[in-house]
Every structure is written in C-alpha cells, then in structure tokens.
Amino acid sequence: MSNPTCEQCESTPGTTYAFHYGRRAARTGTGQAGTEPVFRATVHGRSPATGEYEVGGLEAVILCDGCLTRARARRAGRLVLREWVRTPLIAFAYLVWAVVVGAWAWQGNWTQAAIWLGGGLVLSAAVYAVTYLILESEDFAQHTAVDLHEEKLREQGWDLFWTEKEFGHLTPH
C-alpha cells in the first residue's frame, strides 16, 4: 500500500498533516444543548489572544517533502527580505554596504570591493539558512496545510486555524 498523493503537486506520495479550524463563538450563551463546544484561548497563536472560539473540526492535508521544501524556501526568502526592509537599522547597514562596495568598485579597488561584496553575500546566505532551518518543523508543515485549505474553509464560515501545538492552548469552557 503506497502513501496518498500530495495535494499540492498531485504527483508525489506525501505525509498527512492536520490542523484545527474554528471561529469566534457567538455571544448567544455557552453550553446550550445542540451548540458546538466552546473553548477559551489562553495563549496567543494564529488567532486573537483571548476570546471564546467554536471549534469546527480537524482538517487533514497530504503534502510531500518536495512541496514542503519549496514552501519553506519561499517563506524563508520572504521573511528575510521583509525583516531587512522593515528594520531601519538593517536597511541602513545594507545601504552603507552597497555604497562602500560601489565606491571601491568605482575607484578601481576591486580587491576591497570583492571582499566586501563576498562578505555581504555570505552574511545574507547565512541569515537565509538560519531562517530556513528555523522553519524546519511540524508546525510549519501544518501552517502550509492551512494555506492550502484556508480558502475552502473560509467559504464555509471558518476563519480561525490552529496547529496541534496552538490547539493545545485552548481550554474547554
């Protein structure tokens, strides 16, 4: 018996990753007969920090290692670029670095320019690699699964999503 096929690439056998979905509980009272269980969030996850939530269920998604690797690489690149642009000190340091490298190249001092250019590229690659390794987790796979099924669940009225770890921080109310 082979593994089920990845839902993203639809060609490679994959692994099942599950996540929980829900929405904010209506303020009609809790514990009434026939209502969904209501949970209270105690720790911040992908949902707002506090409140009562109706849990809709558990969604399972099949993803292969190749699709997760590509998603991890895209996410790491976006995180690194976004943080570098958003953080003024880092953006300023890169600007100074680019001006210094450009000035040395313009003056014909190619050795210094090459050293500084190489150093900057090595530092950038190291930050990217560390970010990529941080994303190497079950939680990342579950977040990728959410991304794949989020639109379908939102159409059904579910707008909050939790990984297994995040869901463990919800307590029955």
C-alpha positions in Angstrom: 0.0 0.0 0.0 1.5 3.3 -1.0 1.2 6.7 0.6 -1.6 9.0 -0.6 -0.6 11.6 -3.2 0.4 15.2 -2.3 -2.5 17.6 -2.6 -0.3 20.4 -3.9 1.8 18.8 -6.7 -0.6 15.8 -7.2 2.3 13.5 -8.2 4.4 12.5 -5.2 3.4 10.4 -2.2 3.1 12.5 0.9 2.6 12.7 4.6 -0.6 13.7 6.3 -0.6 17.0 8.3 -3.6 18.1 10.3 -4.8 21.3 11.7 -7.9 22.5 13.6 -10.3 25.2 12.4 -12.9 27.3 14.0 -14.4 30.8 14.5 -15.2 33.2 17.3 -18.1 31.8 19.4 -21.4 33.7 19.1 -22.4 35.6 22.2 -25.7 33.7 22.5 -24.6 31.8 25.6 -22.4 28.8 26.1 -23.3 25.3 27.0 -26.7 25.2 25.4 -27.9 21.9 24.0 -27.0 21.4 20.4 -24.2 24.0 20.2 -20.6 23.3 19.3 -18.1 23.1 22.1 -16.7 26.5 23.1 -13.1 26.9 24.0 -11.2 29.8 25.6 -7.8 30.7 24.3 -5.1 31.1 27.0 -2.1 31.7 24.7 -1.6 33.7 21.5 -1.4 31.5 18.4 -2.6 32.5 14.9 -5.9 33.6 16.5 -6.5 36.6 18.7 -5.0 36.4 22.1 -8.2 36.0 24.1 -11.8 35.1 23.5 -14.2 32.2 23.1 -14.0 30.0 20.0 -16.2 27.5 18.4 -14.1 24.6 17.1 -15.3 23.3 13.7 -13.1 20.3 13.3 -9.9 18.8 12.2 -8.7 19.1 8.6 -6.1 16.7 7.2 -3.9 17.6 4.2 -1.3 15.5 2.4 1.9 17.2 1.5 5.2 15.7 0.1 8.7 16.6 1.2 9.4 18.4 -2.1 6.4 20.8 -1.8 7.3 21.5 1.9 10.9 22.2 0.9 9.8 24.7 -1.8 7.3 26.3 0.6 10.0 26.6 3.3 12.4 28.2 0.8 9.8 30.7 -0.4 8.8 31.6 3.2 12.4 32.0 4.4 13.1 34.3 1.5 10.0 36.4 2.2 10.8 36.6 5.9 14.4 37.7 5.4 13.6 40.3 2.8 10.6 41.7 4.8 12.5 42.0 8.0 15.5 43.6 6.3 13.4 46.2 4.7 11.2 46.7 7.7 14.0 47.1 10.2 15.6 50.6 9.6 19.0 49.7 11.1 19.4 46.6 8.9 18.2 48.5 5.8 20.7 51.4 6.6 23.5 48.9 7.1 22.8 47.4 3.7 22.7 50.8 2.1 26.1 51.7 3.6 27.4 48.4 2.5 26.2 49.0 -1.1 27.7 52.5 -1.2 31.1 51.3 0.1 31.2 48.4 -2.3 30.2 50.8 -5.1 32.7 53.4 -4.2 35.6 50.9 -4.1 34.5 49.5 -7.5 34.2 53.0 -8.9 37.7 53.8 -7.7 39.1 50.6 -9.2 39.9 49.0 -5.9 38.4 45.6 -7.0 40.1 43.6 -4.2 38.3 45.5 -1.4 35.1 45.6 -3.4 35.2 41.8 -3.9 36.0 41.1 -0.3 33.1 43.3 1.0 30.7 42.0 -1.7 31.6 38.4 -0.8 31.2 39.1 2.9 27.8 40.7 2.4 26.7 37.7 0.3 28.0 35.2 2.8 26.2 37.0 5.7 23.0 37.2 3.7 23.2 33.5 2.8 23.9 32.6 6.5 20.8 34.6 7.7 18.7 32.9 5.0 20.0 29.4 6.0 19.3 30.0 9.7 15.8 31.2 8.9 15.2 28.2 6.7 16.3 25.8 9.4 14.1 27.5 12.0 11.1 26.8 9.6 12.0 23.1 9.7 9.2 21.9 12.0 5.9 20.1 12.2 4.3 23.5 12.9 5.5 24.8 9.5 4.0 21.8 7.7 0.7 22.4 9.5 0.8 26.1 8.6 1.4 25.1 4.9 -1.5 22.8 5.1 -3.7 25.7 6.4 -2.5 27.8 3.4 -3.7 25.1 1.1 -7.2 24.6 2.5 -7.8 28.1 4.1 -9.9 29.5 1.2 -12.2 26.5 1.1 -12.8 26.6 4.9 -13.3 30.4 4.9 -16.0 29.9 2.3 -17.7 27.6 4.8 -17.5 30.3 7.5 -14.4 29.1 9.4 -11.9 31.9 9.8 -9.5 30.7 12.6 -6.9 28.0 12.2 -4.7 26.2 14.8 -1.8 23.8 14.6 -1.8 20.9 17.1 0.5 22.9 19.3 -1.7 26.0 19.2 -4.8 24.0 19.7 -3.3 22.5 22.9 -3.5 26.0 24.4 -7.3 26.2 24.1 -9.2 25.1 27.1 -12.8 23.8 27.3 -15.2 26.4 28.6 
